[in-house]
């Protein structure tokens, strides 16, 4: 059964202190849960978390066009596939070439870019700009 809320009197907006906002933003950033799950736990809309995040960033930089740095985590590469000569003929599934290393970048707003390490740096810069502006 769903939750029922009965409002008596004049409805008013809830007021969140700066400490509460920062605690919710920290939880959304570090808990490993999606923003929607964190929002449900605190009975707010996900858009509210995004708005607080944007306001915090604007307060810190004072300018929308100022670039910001995001945390980067370097993860050990997956073990390489054995070369064709090492594989037995019976185990070979397809004639596909071995994949190059994959890179993952977590952008603002929860977007994730996944691409091969062979991607041209100029194309990657353009891609990141387009994603961040969207």
Secondary structure as UniProt FT lines:
FT   HELIX           18..30
FT   HELIX           35..41
FT   TURN            42..43
FT   HELIX           46..61
FT   TURN            64..65
FT   TURN            84..86
FT   HELIX           89..91
FT   STRAND          102..106
FT   HELIX           108..110
FT   STRAND          112..116
FT   TURN            117..118
FT   HELIX           121..133
//
